[in-house]
Amino acid sequence: MDLAFFGVQLLNGLQYGLLLFLIASGLTLIFGIMGIINLAHGAMYMIGAYLVWDLTMRLGNFWLAIVIAIPIAVALGLVIERLFLDTLYKRDHLYQVLLTFGLILVINEAQRIIWGGDVHSVAIPAPFDASLQLTDNLQYSVYRLFVMGVCLALAGVIYWVIRHTRLGIIIRAGAVNRDMVEGLGINVRTLFTLIFSVGVALTAFAGMIAAPLTSIAPGMGDSILITCFVVVVIGGIGSIKGAFWGAILIGMATTFGSVLIPSLASMVIYLIMAAVLLVKPRGLFA
């Protein structure tokens, strides 16, 4: 592996890890603060990709499609939280698992009814439909660099909100002691609706910006959900910082594992998770 090829894989791992962070950050907030095991989280990634594909086909503009799709994703999160999850907060986790698993089936079937079972793709939008020439044989997509920049900017915004705003203080307090936050007069029900909607929007947005880089297919969110649960467990449930570094670690491990040991690549992330749990049972930053 020469230096240029190593650099390309490093960028690929960073880009994949940052995309994982967008999904995992919503998952860890919902799990850590609301106590909801949301198995339907990956389905929102798929919905985001399909939304942006559909709207791009209708409007002929990828960027306008994203602008319209984001509020749709927020509204979808609000509806799911109010209609389905609101009655489950004080029940056993088994009820949440059964309900959100049922939501996966409903969302996947709704996707097939609305958009069919074909595989689709979205063209890389201008002005990022170009590549940087690294060597005579190696190029790197400008759009992938753009995705990294967007994910890093959003990570910075999330960190600032969590660490330096009153809302962030409430969210962090809620992750530690939900009853105490409620006792201080905070409307926890509204807070939960906000967190869930933001979590869904982050995941759907990840699907939107990933659409030009991947095939848009039924059930595409199922596999990434498992990977994001690994990220959350490694980083520590409820920790945004943990989700960030866990996602970067898994992104690098997945990319370099596929290149260096392809026959064992599918096992690498689970071996890392097992090793982390042996040393820190609650995750790296819990």
Salt bridges, closest charged atoms under 4 A:
ASP54 OD1 - ARG58 NE 2.34
GLU81 OE1 - ARG82 NE 3.42
ASP86 OD2 - ARG189 NH2 2.94
